[in-house]
Amino acid sequence: MTNKRRTEITIETHTVTIIRTRGKSLVFCEICRAEAEIFSTPQIISVFHLEFAEIKKLFQNNRIHFVGSTEMLCGNSLADYFESNKTTNKKGAIQ
């Protein structure tokens, strides 16, 4: 009998997305109960290649939230959502 050796190689990859804005806009988020950087819906759509309907669905399912009565998204909720859902879709966006 011959002893066959098998070598298995596992490769893990990670993607980091950094969104830089000219001036940080920090506001108090009532839901997070903490200061949060805010992002506009168009920023999130362009960076993560999401459709507005996807953002609306995430909001309705309490996965992400808007800050106050503005159209700005809470950075804390976005970070939590994307950290817990690290799979990528066909467009390359994290879901």
C-alpha positions as CSV (number, residue, x, y, z in Angstrom):
1,M,0.0,0.0,0.0
2,T,1.1,3.5,-0.7
3,N,0.5,6.4,1.6
4,K,-1.0,9.2,-0.2
5,R,-0.6,12.7,1.2
6,R,-3.1,15.3,0.5
7,T,-2.5,19.0,1.0
8,E,-5.5,21.2,1.4
9,I,-5.2,25.0,1.0
10,T,-8.0,27.3,2.2
11,I,-8.0,30.9,1.1
12,E,-10.1,33.5,2.9
13,T,-10.7,37.0,1.5
14,H,-12.1,40.1,3.2
15,T,-13.3,43.3,1.7
16,V,-13.2,46.6,3.5
17,T,-15.2,49.5,2.2
18,I,-14.2,53.0,3.4
19,I,-16.6,55.8,2.8
20,R,-14.9,59.2,3.1
21,T,-16.8,62.4,3.3
22,R,-15.5,65.9,3.4
23,G,-16.9,66.7,6.8
24,K,-18.1,64.1,9.2
25,S,-21.8,64.6,10.0
26,L,-22.3,63.2,13.5
27,V,-25.8,63.2,15.0
28,F,-27.4,61.5,17.9
29,C,-29.3,58.4,16.7
30,E,-32.4,57.8,18.8
31,I,-32.6,54.1,17.9
32,C,-28.9,53.4,18.5
33,R,-28.8,55.7,21.5
34,A,-25.4,56.9,20.4
35,E,-23.7,59.4,18.1
36,A,-23.6,58.1,14.5
37,E,-22.2,59.3,11.2
38,I,-24.9,59.8,8.7
39,F,-25.0,58.9,5.0
40,S,-27.4,59.9,2.2
41,T,-29.3,57.2,0.4
42,P,-27.6,58.1,-2.9
43,Q,-24.2,57.6,-1.3
44,I,-25.2,54.1,-0.1
45,I,-26.8,53.2,-3.5
46,S,-23.6,54.2,-5.4
47,V,-21.1,52.6,-3.0
48,F,-22.8,49.3,-2.4
49,H,-24.7,49.1,-5.7
50,L,-28.0,48.6,-4.0
51,E,-31.4,49.6,-5.4
52,F,-33.6,52.0,-3.5
53,A,-36.1,49.2,-3.1
54,E,-33.5,47.1,-1.3
55,I,-32.7,50.0,1.1
56,K,-36.5,50.5,1.8
57,K,-36.9,46.7,2.5
58,L,-33.9,46.8,4.9
59,F,-35.5,49.7,6.7
60,Q,-38.9,48.1,6.9
61,N,-37.3,45.0,8.4
62,N,-35.5,47.1,11.0
63,R,-32.1,46.1,9.6
64,I,-31.0,49.7,9.0
65,H,-32.6,52.9,10.0
66,F,-33.0,56.6,9.1
67,V,-31.9,59.3,11.6
68,G,-34.8,61.3,12.9
69,S,-37.1,62.6,10.2
70,T,-34.3,63.1,7.7
71,E,-33.5,61.1,4.6
72,M,-30.1,60.2,6.1
73,L,-29.1,56.7,7.1
74,C,-27.5,55.9,10.4
75,G,-23.9,54.7,9.9
76,N,-24.1,52.5,13.0
77,S,-27.0,50.5,11.6
78,L,-25.3,50.2,8.2
79,A,-22.1,49.0,9.8
80,D,-23.9,46.4,11.9
81,Y,-25.9,45.2,8.9
82,F,-23.0,44.8,6.5
83,E,-20.8,43.2,9.2
84,S,-23.4,40.6,9.9
85,N,-24.1,39.9,6.2
86,K,-20.8,39.5,4.5
87,T,-22.0,37.6,1.5
88,T,-21.8,39.3,-1.9
89,N,-24.4,39.4,-4.6
90,K,-24.0,39.3,-8.4
91,K,-23.3,43.0,-8.5
92,G,-20.5,42.8,-6.0
93,A,-22.4,44.5,-3.3
94,I,-22.4,43.1,0.2
95,Q,-25.8,41.8,1.3
